[in-house]
Amino acid sequence: MKEFLISWKEAAPASGALIAVISVVVAFSVFIYTRRANRRRATLDMVMKTLLDKDVQEKYQKFRDLIRKDSDSDDCFKLASLAESDAIGTPDRRAVNEQLNIYELMALGIRRKLFDEAFYKRWYHNQFMMDYEGASGFIVAMQANKSSLYCEMTALYANWLKDGHPVSSPNRFKMAWWAFRRQHDKIDNARKMAIAR
């Protein structure tokens, strides 16, 4: 027994250092997990607020109506006309600004790591992409006056355009594997799904 205690005494500094390293790793893992969970929770709260708030939904419907009106070839209305100074304060411009400001806030939150991009992307990818493309005339006209307007959502749109939806856009490794196995039908379907909205 005495020999065991003497050998343990010699190993004690090494085991103490090992326990300290393990404690640091565990603490760091808990910190990362908690941060991710908080980010997902903040994203979910924002999404639920947007979905359940009747006022926000009514404003979004007005925004979508303006985009439909802009894309109607029989209607002379153009969304870019709302960027002109005489449109400031009009209900139509407010509707467009309010929706784009929600997207800008989410894009900024994603860039600053306050919101979970993967969660938001799975939920809002198609809607965000269609709305950005539909409002692009207004966005470009506003950015012509001040380039920092809607810069966060423009950057997010560019990233998502390149990467596609996480479900319908397989990663490069999967595409390479399909090419290696000569499964060209899967590659063609994935490309069609990536551009579908």
Summary of the structure (lengths in Angstrom):
residues: 197
radius of gyration: 25.5
end to end distance: 73.9
largest distance: 96.8
contacts: 490
relative contact order: 0.08
helix: 81%
strand: 0%
